[in-house]
Amino acid sequence: MSFAFTNDDIRQIASVLNVEPRLDGNHHRYEIRTDDPTRQVTLEVYPSIAIGSEQGALVTVFTPNANLQMQHCSGFVVSEMLGEVTFFAEAGGKVSGLIVEREGGCSLYANVDRSLLSGDFTTLGPEVMMSGIALSLTEFILPDDETTTDAENARA
């Protein structure tokens, strides 16, 4: 069975982002507003919906300049200290992460080789170092080994 957000998860995300979610049909909507109009983020969390022929969790972020979406979200990590939530998905040894900040920032790291999440970050080039550092929080939640095949991980 694929990952699905629970009501406790929705409350935990709200607590870290310091904003109350609004139930809007089949998803929860968090509107993060700051005094800086360039740092406005709307986060939508769909606990479990049809994605093609499968069910999965969906996370969408709207900013003044971009729309970002993570289909088949595998889980999330909250950091009260950093004031952010990292949503992640893994397929075929690659990890993607969508990070939403309490202060209205948002970052996306896609198809990061799982091996970059641990080890000596100083051996990485500066162009890829940030992705390894940012997604290293997920390493402790990811399964020890992938139990699905590449074909099962392929998404239509």
C-alpha positions as a Markdown table, in Angstrom:
| # | Residue | x | y | z |
|---|---|---|---|---|
| 1 | Met | 0.0 | 0.0 | 0.0 |
| 2 | Ser | 1.3 | 3.5 | -0.8 |
| 3 | Phe | 1.8 | 6.3 | 1.6 |
| 4 | Ala | -1.2 | 8.4 | 2.6 |
| 5 | Phe | -1.2 | 11.5 | 4.9 |
| 6 | Thr | -3.2 | 11.0 | 8.1 |
| 7 | Asn | -5.0 | 13.7 | 10.1 |
| 8 | Asp | -2.1 | 13.7 | 12.6 |
| 9 | Asp | 0.3 | 14.4 | 9.7 |
| 10 | Ile | -1.9 | 17.3 | 8.5 |
| 11 | Arg | -1.8 | 18.8 | 12.1 |
| 12 | Gln | 2.0 | 18.2 | 12.4 |
| 13 | Ile | 2.6 | 20.0 | 9.1 |
| 14 | Ala | 0.4 | 22.9 | 10.2 |
| 15 | Ser | 2.3 | 23.2 | 13.5 |
| 16 | Val | 5.7 | 23.5 | 11.8 |
| 17 | Leu | 4.5 | 25.9 | 9.1 |
| 18 | Asn | 2.6 | 27.9 | 11.7 |
| 19 | Val | -0.6 | 28.1 | 9.6 |
| 20 | Glu | -3.9 | 26.4 | 9.9 |
| 21 | Pro | -4.9 | 24.2 | 6.9 |
| 22 | Arg | -8.3 | 24.5 | 5.3 |
| 23 | Leu | -10.0 | 21.4 | 4.1 |
| 24 | Asp | -11.0 | 22.0 | 0.5 |
| 25 | Gly | -12.8 | 19.0 | -0.9 |
| 26 | Asn | -10.3 | 16.2 | -1.1 |
| 27 | His | -7.2 | 18.1 | 0.0 |
| 28 | His | -5.8 | 20.4 | 2.7 |
| 29 | Arg | -4.7 | 23.9 | 1.8 |
| 30 | Tyr | -2.1 | 25.9 | 3.7 |
| 31 | Glu | -1.7 | 29.5 | 2.7 |
| 32 | Ile | 1.7 | 30.9 | 3.9 |
| 33 | Arg | 1.7 | 34.7 | 3.7 |
| 34 | Thr | 4.5 | 37.1 | 4.7 |
| 35 | Asp | 5.1 | 40.8 | 4.6 |
| 36 | Asp | 7.3 | 40.2 | 1.5 |
| 37 | Pro | 4.9 | 39.6 | -1.5 |
| 38 | Thr | 7.6 | 37.5 | -3.2 |
| 39 | Arg | 7.5 | 35.0 | -0.4 |
| 40 | Gln | 3.9 | 33.8 | -0.6 |
| 41 | Val | 3.3 | 30.0 | -0.8 |
| 42 | Thr | 0.2 | 27.9 | -1.1 |
| 43 | Leu | 0.7 | 24.3 | -0.2 |
| 44 | Glu | -2.0 | 21.7 | -1.1 |
| 45 | Val | -1.7 | 18.2 | 0.4 |
| 46 | Tyr | -3.9 | 15.4 | -1.2 |
| 47 | Pro | -3.7 | 12.5 | 1.4 |
| 48 | Ser | -4.5 | 9.9 | -1.3 |
| 49 | Ile | -6.0 | 10.3 | -4.7 |
| 50 | Ala | -6.1 | 8.6 | -8.0 |
| 51 | Ile | -2.9 | 9.2 | -10.0 |
| 52 | Gly | -3.4 | 7.4 | -13.3 |
| 53 | Ser | -4.4 | 3.9 | -12.4 |
| 54 | Glu | -2.8 | 4.0 | -8.9 |
| 55 | Gln | -3.6 | 5.7 | -5.6 |
| 56 | Gly | -1.0 | 8.0 | -4.1 |
| 57 | Ala | -0.3 | 11.1 | -2.1 |
| 58 | Leu | 0.1 | 14.3 | -4.0 |
| 59 | Val | 1.7 | 17.6 | -2.9 |
| 60 | Thr | 1.4 | 20.8 | -4.9 |
| 61 | Val | 3.0 | 24.2 | -4.2 |
| 62 | Phe | 2.0 | 27.4 | -5.8 |
| 63 | Thr | 4.3 | 30.4 | -5.6 |
| 64 | Pro | 4.0 | 33.8 | -7.3 |
| 65 | Asn | 6.3 | 32.5 | -10.0 |
| 66 | Ala | 6.0 | 28.7 | -10.1 |
| 67 | Asn | 3.8 | 25.7 | -9.6 |
| 68 | Leu | 5.6 | 22.6 | -8.3 |
| 69 | Gln | 4.1 | 19.1 | -7.8 |
| 70 | Met | 5.2 | 15.9 | -6.3 |
| 71 | Gln | 3.2 | 12.8 | -7.3 |
| 72 | His | 3.4 | 9.6 | -5.3 |
| 73 | Cys | 4.8 | 11.3 | -2.2 |
| 74 | Ser | 6.5 | 8.7 | -0.1 |
| 75 | Gly | 6.5 | 10.6 | 3.2 |
| 76 | Phe | 7.7 | 13.8 | 4.9 |
| 77 | Val | 10.0 | 15.1 | 7.5 |
| 78 | Val | 9.3 | 18.1 | 9.7 |
| 79 | Ser | 12.0 | 20.3 | 11.2 |
| 80 | Glu | 10.7 | 22.6 | 13.9 |
| 81 | Met | 14.2 | 24.1 | 14.3 |
| 82 | Leu | 14.5 | 24.9 | 10.6 |
| 83 | Gly | 10.8 | 25.8 | 10.3 |
| 84 | Glu | 10.3 | 23.6 | 7.3 |
| 85 | Val | 8.6 | 20.5 | 5.9 |
| 86 | Thr | 10.4 | 18.2 | 3.5 |
| 87 | Phe | 8.1 | 16.1 | 1.3 |
| 88 | Phe | 10.0 | 13.3 | -0.5 |
| 89 | Ala | 9.5 | 10.5 | -3.0 |
| 90 | Glu | 11.8 | 7.7 | -4.0 |
| 91 | Ala | 11.9 | 5.6 | -7.2 |
| 92 | Gly | 14.7 | 3.6 | -8.7 |
| 93 | Gly | 17.3 | 4.7 | -6.2 |
| 94 | Lys | 16.6 | 8.4 | -6.8 |
| 95 | Val | 15.1 | 10.7 | -4.2 |
| 96 | Ser | 13.2 | 13.9 | -4.9 |
| 97 | Gly | 12.3 | 16.4 | -2.2 |
| 98 | Leu | 10.0 | 19.4 | -2.1 |
| 99 | Ile | 10.8 | 21.7 | 0.9 |
| 100 | Val | 8.3 | 24.3 | 2.1 |
| 101 | Glu | 9.5 | 26.9 | 4.6 |
| 102 | Arg | 7.5 | 28.6 | 7.4 |
| 103 | Glu | 8.8 | 31.9 | 6.0 |
| 104 | Gly | 7.3 | 31.4 | 2.5 |
| 105 | Gly | 10.3 | 29.8 | 0.8 |
| 106 | Cys | 10.2 | 26.7 | -1.3 |
| 107 | Ser | 13.0 | 24.4 | -2.8 |
| 108 | Leu | 12.8 | 21.4 | -5.1 |
| 109 | Tyr | 15.5 | 18.8 | -5.6 |
| 110 | Ala | 14.7 | 16.1 | -8.1 |
| 111 | Asn | 16.2 | 12.7 | -9.0 |
| 112 | Val | 19.0 | 12.9 | -6.5 |
| 113 | Asp | 21.1 | 9.7 | -6.3 |
| 114 | Arg | 20.3 | 8.2 | -2.9 |
| 115 | Ser | 24.0 | 7.6 | -2.2 |
| 116 | Leu | 24.5 | 11.4 | -2.0 |
| 117 | Leu | 22.3 | 11.5 | 1.2 |
| 118 | Ser | 25.1 | 10.1 | 3.4 |
| 119 | Gly | 28.8 | 10.3 | 3.4 |
| 120 | Asp | 31.2 | 13.2 | 3.1 |
| 121 | Phe | 29.4 | 16.2 | 1.6 |
| 122 | Thr | 32.7 | 18.0 | 1.2 |
| 123 | Thr | 33.7 | 15.6 | -1.6 |
| 124 | Leu | 30.7 | 16.8 | -3.7 |
| 125 | Gly | 30.8 | 19.7 | -6.1 |
| 126 | Pro | 29.0 | 22.8 | -4.8 |
| 127 | Glu | 26.4 | 22.4 | -7.6 |
| 128 | Val | 25.2 | 19.1 | -6.0 |
| 129 | Met | 26.2 | 19.5 | -2.4 |
| 130 | Met | 23.0 | 21.4 | -1.3 |
| 131 | Ser | 20.7 | 18.6 | -2.6 |
| 132 | Gly | 22.5 | 16.0 | -0.6 |
| 133 | Ile | 22.5 | 18.1 | 2.6 |
| 134 | Ala | 18.9 | 19.2 | 2.2 |
| 135 | Leu | 17.6 | 15.7 | 1.5 |
| 136 | Ser | 19.8 | 13.9 | 4.1 |
| 137 | Leu | 17.0 | 14.3 | 6.6 |
| 138 | Thr | 15.0 | 11.7 | 4.7 |
| 139 | Glu | 17.7 | 9.1 | 4.9 |
| 140 | Phe | 16.4 | 7.8 | 8.3 |
| 141 | Ile | 12.9 | 7.4 | 7.0 |
| 142 | Leu | 13.6 | 5.8 | 3.6 |
| 143 | Pro | 13.5 | 2.0 | 3.6 |
| 144 | Asp | 16.9 | 0.2 | 4.0 |
| 145 | Asp | 16.5 | -1.3 | 0.6 |
| 146 | Glu | 13.9 | -0.8 | -2.1 |
| 147 | Thr | 11.3 | -3.5 | -2.2 |
| 148 | Thr | 9.8 | -2.5 | -5.5 |
| 149 | Thr | 11.2 | -3.0 | -8.9 |
| 150 | Asp | 12.0 | -0.3 | -11.4 |
| 151 | Ala | 8.8 | -1.3 | -13.4 |
| 152 | Glu | 6.7 | -0.8 | -10.2 |
| 153 | Asn | 8.3 | 2.5 | -9.6 |
| 154 | Ala | 7.6 | 3.7 | -13.2 |
| 155 | Arg | 4.7 | 6.2 | -13.3 |
| 156 | Ala | 2.5 | 6.6 | -16.3 |
